[in-house]
Amino acid sequence: MNPVSVPFLDLRGINLRHRAAALAAMARVLDSGQALLGEETTAFEHEFAAYCGTAHAVGVGNGFDALQLVLRAWGIGAGDEVIVPSHTFIATWLAVSHVGARPVPVEPDATSGNIDANRVEAAITSRTRAIVAVHLYGRPAPMHELSAIARRHGLKLLEDAAQAHGARLGAQRCGSLGDAAAFSFYPGKNLGALGDGGAVTTHDAALADRVRRLGNYGSRVKYQHELAGVNSRLDELQAAFLRERLRCLDADNAHRRDVAKAYLEGLAGMGGLTLPLADDATRHSAWHLFVVRHHARDALARALADRGIATLVHYPVPVHRQGAYADTSLSALELPRADAWAQQVLSLPMGPTLAPADVGTVVEAVRSACAGLQAA
């Protein structure tokens, strides 16, 4: 394996661009003497809600908590079912499991990897309470179709927007398309903090209030606990840093779109390589990841590593085959599309600091590696 010439994501480079802003943000927090539930968090919540186009945003500890807290706020629990994509990060399923409900997986469509809206209604039962729509890789899920299904059946619609900061569906941003949305600010996200962080966005004032109380030990007033809540709060330092990063998000996403466009053009027509679908949703994607598919994915990854190109697999083991669900009926499900995506997906380098020369290096390496695999 050659030394890495193009990293998968240059987090150090991304953060160094914001070094002065990060230090200024830290100084504001230090000077305020407020570590939690202060002015920075309140300001970020207002700014992020306005950015997403919602009436409310509630800062929480991380994206997983954001999912759980919404489900809990809706009263979803034991005996209930929640429809989830079969191809997603395990957090989507675990949030459902942790509130006591049963995740009911629905396979992805053949082109985007997002949940196939045409398969959702067949999965609905008398116990179904909600649908979780994951905007996979930053590409908006089929929200218009899912919204219509949710309305017909009286279900809640929750966006898992952990990869979709700034993505749009038409004129609306992800985060404003369902009854509520859960965001992660994990450092590698398009809008990343310097540690863990998350938020819930919604138009529903009552839901926002309940999520806020549940995340603050069930309390609205100190030492008065109305609900059996948990400790999940976005701290002041992360909120201050996120305020600075939010100002750059649209420009960063525009750079990601330029990288994706160069990949789509440079890799078009490569035998054995399936590229992301280029359509309106692609143009509005946040391009958190650029994911290709190849029947010999592992060999392609090794060939790229030999050429100094770092790649990752999102995600190598389908959720229903994870040990976390080995003792449940979910492990016996036949989900061939989820299995196929897990065997074929490969994420190429992507990020707001990826230089045009690096993109060209990746394109050349992928074309060379694919040609070698075809000739073998």
C-alpha positions as CSV (number, residue, x, y, z in Angstrom):
1,M,0.0,0.0,0.0
2,N,1.4,3.4,-1.0
3,P,1.3,6.4,1.4
4,V,-2.0,8.2,1.3
5,S,-2.0,11.0,-1.3
6,V,-5.7,11.9,-1.1
7,P,-7.3,11.4,2.4
8,F,-10.9,10.4,2.7
9,L,-11.8,13.5,4.7
10,D,-9.3,16.2,5.8
11,L,-10.8,17.1,9.2
12,R,-7.7,18.9,10.3
13,G,-7.7,21.1,7.2
14,I,-11.4,21.8,7.6
15,N,-11.0,22.9,11.2
16,L,-7.9,24.9,10.6
17,R,-9.9,27.1,8.2
18,H,-12.1,27.9,11.2
19,R,-9.3,28.2,13.8
20,A,-9.7,31.9,14.4
21,A,-13.5,31.6,14.6
22,A,-13.2,28.6,16.9
23,L,-10.9,30.5,19.3
24,A,-13.2,33.5,19.3
25,A,-16.1,31.3,20.0
26,M,-14.3,29.6,22.9
27,A,-13.3,33.0,24.3
28,R,-17.0,34.1,24.2
29,V,-18.0,31.0,26.2
30,L,-15.1,31.4,28.7
31,D,-16.0,35.1,29.2
32,S,-19.7,34.3,29.7
33,G,-19.0,31.8,32.5
34,Q,-21.9,29.7,31.1
35,A,-21.1,26.2,30.0
36,L,-24.7,24.9,29.4
37,L,-28.1,26.4,28.5
38,G,-26.7,29.8,27.8
39,E,-26.9,32.5,25.1
40,E,-24.7,30.6,22.5
41,T,-27.1,27.6,22.5
42,T,-30.2,29.8,22.3
43,A,-28.6,31.8,19.5
44,F,-27.6,28.7,17.5
45,E,-31.1,27.2,17.9
46,H,-32.7,30.3,16.5
47,E,-30.1,30.5,13.6
48,F,-30.3,26.8,12.8
49,A,-34.1,26.8,12.8
50,A,-34.1,29.8,10.5
51,Y,-31.6,28.1,8.2
52,C,-33.7,24.9,8.0
53,G,-36.9,26.9,7.6
54,T,-38.6,25.6,10.8
55,A,-40.1,27.4,13.7
56,H,-38.1,25.6,16.3
57,A,-34.7,23.9,16.9
58,V,-33.6,22.2,20.1
59,G,-30.0,21.4,20.7
60,V,-29.3,18.0,22.2
61,G,-26.2,15.9,23.0
62,N,-25.9,14.0,19.7
63,G,-27.8,12.8,16.6
64,F,-28.8,9.5,18.2
65,D,-30.4,11.3,21.1
66,A,-32.2,13.5,18.7
67,L,-33.9,10.5,17.1
68,Q,-34.8,8.9,20.4
69,L,-36.1,12.1,22.0
70,V,-38.5,12.7,19.2
71,L,-39.8,9.2,19.3
72,R,-40.2,9.4,23.1
73,A,-41.9,12.8,22.8
74,W,-44.5,11.3,20.5
75,G,-45.2,8.6,23.1
76,I,-43.8,5.8,20.9
77,G,-42.8,2.7,22.9
78,A,-43.4,-0.9,23.7
79,G,-45.8,-2.6,21.3
80,D,-45.4,0.0,18.6
81,E,-43.7,-0.3,15.2
82,V,-41.7,2.2,13.3
83,I,-40.8,1.9,9.6
84,V,-37.0,2.4,8.9
85,P,-34.8,1.9,5.9
86,S,-33.0,-1.5,5.7
87,H,-29.9,0.3,4.3
88,T,-28.8,2.9,6.8
89,F,-26.4,3.4,9.8
90,I,-27.5,1.3,12.8
91,A,-28.4,4.5,14.9
92,T,-31.7,4.7,12.9
93,W,-32.8,1.3,14.1
94,L,-31.3,1.5,17.6
95,A,-33.2,4.7,18.3
96,V,-36.4,2.8,17.7
97,S,-35.3,-0.2,19.7
98,H,-34.2,2.0,22.7
99,V,-37.6,3.5,23.1
100,G,-39.0,-0.1,23.2
101,A,-40.6,-0.1,19.7
102,R,-39.8,-2.5,16.9
103,P,-38.0,-1.3,13.7
104,V,-39.7,-2.6,10.6
105,P,-37.2,-2.4,7.7
106,V,-38.1,-1.4,4.1
107,E,-35.7,-2.0,1.3
108,P,-34.0,0.8,-0.7
109,D,-34.8,1.7,-4.2
110,A,-32.3,0.4,-6.8
111,T,-30.7,3.7,-7.7
112,S,-30.4,6.1,-4.7
113,G,-30.1,3.7,-1.7
114,N,-32.9,5.7,0.0
115,I,-36.0,3.9,1.3
116,D,-38.3,2.8,-1.6
117,A,-41.5,4.7,-1.1
118,N,-43.3,2.1,-3.2
119,R,-42.7,-0.6,-0.6
120,V,-43.7,1.4,2.5
121,E,-47.4,0.9,2.6
122,A,-47.1,-2.9,2.4
123,A,-45.1,-2.7,5.7
124,I,-47.7,-0.7,7.6
125,T,-49.7,-2.6,10.2
126,S,-52.2,-1.6,13.0
127,R,-49.1,-1.1,15.2
128,T,-47.2,1.3,13.0
129,R,-46.8,4.7,14.5
130,A,-44.1,6.5,12.5
131,I,-41.9,6.4,9.4
132,V,-38.2,7.4,9.7
133,A,-36.9,8.8,6.4
134,V,-33.1,8.8,6.2
135,H,-31.6,11.3,3.7
136,L,-28.8,8.8,2.9
137,Y,-25.4,10.2,1.9
138,G,-27.0,13.7,1.8
139,R,-29.6,13.0,-0.9
140,P,-33.1,13.8,0.1
141,A,-35.4,10.9,0.7
142,P,-38.7,10.7,-1.3
143,M,-40.4,13.0,1.1
144,H,-43.4,14.0,-1.0
145,E,-44.4,10.3,-1.4
146,L,-43.7,9.5,2.2
147,S,-45.6,12.5,3.4
148,A,-48.7,11.4,1.5
149,I,-48.4,7.9,2.9
150,A,-48.0,9.2,6.4
151,R,-51.1,11.4,6.1
152,R,-53.2,8.6,4.6
153,H,-52.4,6.3,7.6
154,G,-52.2,8.9,10.4
155,L,-48.5,8.3,11.0
156,K,-45.7,10.6,12.1
157,L,-42.8,11.3,9.7
158,L,-39.4,11.8,11.2
159,E,-36.4,12.9,9.1
160,D,-33.1,11.3,9.9
161,A,-31.1,14.3,8.5
162,A,-27.7,13.4,10.1
163,Q,-26.1,13.5,6.6
164,A,-28.2,16.2,5.0
165,H,-27.3,19.6,6.5
166,G,-28.3,22.1,3.8
167,A,-29.8,19.6,1.3
168,R,-33.0,20.7,-0.4
169,L,-36.1,19.2,-1.9
170,G,-37.3,21.8,-4.2
171,A,-37.4,25.1,-2.3
172,Q,-37.4,23.4,1.2
173,R,-34.4,22.4,3.1
174,C,-34.2,19.0,4.8
175,G,-35.2,19.4,8.4
176,S,-38.4,21.1,7.4
177,L,-40.0,18.3,5.4
178,G,-41.5,16.0,8.0
179,D,-43.2,16.4,11.4
180,A,-39.7,16.6,12.9
181,A,-36.1,16.0,12.0
182,A,-33.0,14.8,13.8
183,F,-29.5,16.2,13.0
184,S,-26.1,15.1,14.1
185,F,-23.2,17.5,14.4
186,Y,-20.5,14.7,14.7
187,P,-17.2,16.3,13.5
188,G,-17.2,14.6,10.1
189,K,-20.7,15.9,9.1
190,N,-21.2,18.8,6.7
191,L,-22.0,20.9,9.7
192,G,-19.6,19.4,12.2
193,A,-18.8,20.4,15.8
194,L,-15.5,19.8,17.7
195,G,-17.2,16.9,19.4
196,D,-20.6,15.4,19.7
197,G,-23.8,17.4,19.2
198,G,-27.2,17.2,17.7
199,A,-30.5,19.0,17.2
200,V,-34.2,18.5,16.6
201,T,-36.0,20.8,14.2
202,T,-39.8,21.0,13.9
203,H,-42.7,23.3,13.2
204,D,-44.5,21.9,16.3
205,A,-44.1,24.1,19.4
206,A,-45.5,21.5,21.7
207,L,-43.1,18.8,20.4
208,A,-40.1,21.2,20.7
209,D,-41.0,21.9,24.3
210,R,-41.4,18.3,25.2
211,V,-38.1,17.4,23.5
212,R,-36.4,20.2,25.4
213,R,-37.7,19.0,28.7
214,L,-37.0,15.3,28.0
215,G,-33.4,16.3,27.2
216,N,-33.0,18.3,30.4
217,Y,-33.9,15.6,33.0
218,G,-37.6,16.2,32.2
219,S,-37.3,19.8,33.6
220,R,-38.4,23.2,32.5
221,V,-37.7,24.9,35.8
222,K,-34.6,23.9,37.8
223,Y,-35.3,21.0,40.3
224,Q,-38.8,20.6,39.1
225,H,-39.0,17.4,36.9
226,E,-42.3,16.9,35.1
227,L,-41.1,14.0,32.9
228,A,-38.7,11.1,33.3
229,G,-36.1,12.7,31.1
230,V,-32.4,12.2,30.4
231,N,-29.3,14.4,30.2
232,S,-28.9,15.3,26.5
233,R,-28.0,19.0,26.0
234,L,-25.9,20.8,23.4
235,D,-23.2,22.5,25.4
236,E,-22.3,26.2,24.9
237,L,-18.8,25.6,23.4
238,Q,-20.2,23.3,20.6
239,A,-23.1,25.7,20.0
240,A,-20.7,28.7,19.7
241,F,-18.5,26.8,17.2
242,L,-21.5,25.6,15.2
243,R,-22.7,29.2,14.8
244,E,-19.4,30.0,13.1
245,R,-19.5,26.8,10.9
246,L,-23.2,27.5,9.9
247,R,-22.1,30.7,8.2
248,C,-19.9,28.6,5.9
249,L,-22.2,25.7,5.2
250,D,-23.7,26.8,1.9
251,A,-20.3,27.6,0.5
252,D,-18.9,24.2,1.7
253,N,-21.9,22.4,0.2
254,A,-21.4,24.2,-3.1
255,H,-17.8,23.0,-3.1
256,R,-19.0,19.4,-2.5
257,R,-21.4,19.7,-5.4
258,D,-18.5,20.8,-7.6
259,V,-16.5,17.7,-6.5
260,A,-19.5,15.5,-7.2
261,K,-20.0,17.0,-10.6
262,A,-16.3,16.4,-11.5
263,Y,-16.6,12.8,-10.3
264,L,-19.8,12.2,-12.3
265,E,-18.3,13.6,-15.4
266,G,-14.8,12.0,-15.0
267,L,-16.1,8.5,-14.1
268,A,-19.0,8.3,-16.6
269,G,-19.0,5.2,-18.7
270,M,-16.6,3.1,-16.6
271,G,-17.5,-0.5,-17.0
272,G,-18.6,-2.2,-13.7
273,L,-18.9,1.1,-11.8
274,T,-22.3,2.4,-10.8
275,L,-22.4,6.1,-10.1
276,P,-24.9,8.0,-8.0
277,L,-28.0,8.9,-10.0
278,A,-27.6,12.4,-11.6
279,D,-31.0,14.1,-11.3
280,D,-32.7,17.1,-9.6
281,A,-32.3,15.4,-6.2
282,T,-28.6,15.0,-6.9
283,R,-28.2,18.7,-7.7
284,H,-29.8,19.5,-4.3
285,S,-27.9,16.9,-2.4
286,A,-25.6,17.9,0.5
287,W,-23.1,15.4,-0.9
288,H,-22.1,14.3,2.6
289,L,-20.7,11.2,0.8
290,F,-20.0,10.3,-2.8
291,V,-20.8,6.6,-3.0
292,V,-20.2,4.4,-6.0
293,R,-21.0,0.7,-6.4
294,H,-18.9,-2.1,-7.9
295,H,-19.3,-5.9,-8.0
296,A,-15.7,-6.3,-6.8
297,R,-15.8,-3.5,-4.2
298,D,-13.1,-4.9,-1.9
299,A,-10.7,-5.4,-4.8
300,L,-11.4,-1.8,-6.0
301,A,-10.8,-0.5,-2.5
302,R,-7.4,-2.3,-2.4
303,A,-6.4,-1.1,-5.8
304,L,-7.2,2.5,-4.8
305,A,-5.3,2.1,-1.5
306,D,-2.3,0.9,-3.6
307,R,-2.6,4.2,-5.5
308,G,-2.7,6.3,-2.3
309,I,-6.5,7.0,-2.4
310,A,-8.3,6.6,0.9
311,T,-11.8,5.2,0.8
312,L,-14.4,4.0,3.3
313,V,-17.4,1.6,3.2
314,H,-20.8,3.0,4.3
315,Y,-21.9,0.4,5.5
316,P,-20.2,-3.0,5.3
317,V,-22.6,-5.0,7.4
318,P,-26.4,-4.6,7.0
319,V,-28.2,-3.7,10.3
320,H,-30.2,-6.9,10.3
321,R,-27.0,-8.9,10.3
322,Q,-25.4,-7.0,13.2
323,G,-24.8,-8.7,16.5
324,A,-27.1,-6.2,18.2
325,Y,-30.1,-7.9,16.5
326,A,-28.8,-11.4,16.5
327,D,-31.2,-12.5,19.2
328,T,-34.3,-10.9,17.5
329,S,-36.6,-11.9,14.7
330,L,-35.1,-9.1,12.6
331,S,-32.0,-11.2,12.1
332,A,-34.0,-13.8,10.1
333,L,-35.3,-11.3,7.6
334,E,-34.5,-11.6,3.9
335,L,-33.4,-8.1,2.8
336,P,-31.5,-8.8,-0.5
337,R,-31.2,-5.2,-1.5
338,A,-29.6,-4.2,1.8
339,D,-27.2,-7.1,1.5
340,A,-26.3,-6.1,-2.1
341,W,-25.7,-2.5,-1.2
342,A,-23.5,-3.5,1.7
343,Q,-21.4,-5.7,-0.6
344,Q,-21.0,-3.2,-3.3
345,V,-20.8,0.4,-1.9
346,L,-17.6,2.4,-1.7
347,S,-17.2,6.0,-0.6
348,L,-14.7,8.1,-2.5
349,P,-12.9,11.1,-0.9
350,M,-15.3,14.0,-0.4
351,G,-15.1,17.3,1.5
352,P,-15.1,21.1,1.4
353,T,-11.3,21.2,1.2
354,L,-10.7,18.7,-1.5
355,A,-8.7,20.4,-4.2
356,P,-9.4,20.1,-8.0
357,A,-6.0,18.4,-8.4
358,D,-6.9,15.8,-5.8
359,V,-10.3,15.2,-7.5
360,G,-8.4,14.6,-10.7
361,T,-6.0,12.2,-9.0
362,V,-9.0,10.2,-7.6
363,V,-10.7,10.1,-11.0
364,E,-7.5,8.9,-12.7
365,A,-7.0,6.3,-10.0
366,V,-10.5,5.0,-10.1
367,R,-10.5,4.7,-13.9
368,S,-7.1,2.9,-13.8
369,A,-8.3,0.5,-11.1
370,C,-11.6,-0.3,-12.8
371,A,-9.8,-1.0,-16.1
372,G,-7.4,-3.3,-14.3
373,L,-10.3,-5.2,-12.7
374,Q,-12.0,-5.6,-16.0
375,A,-8.9,-6.9,-17.6
376,A,-8.2,-9.4,-14.8
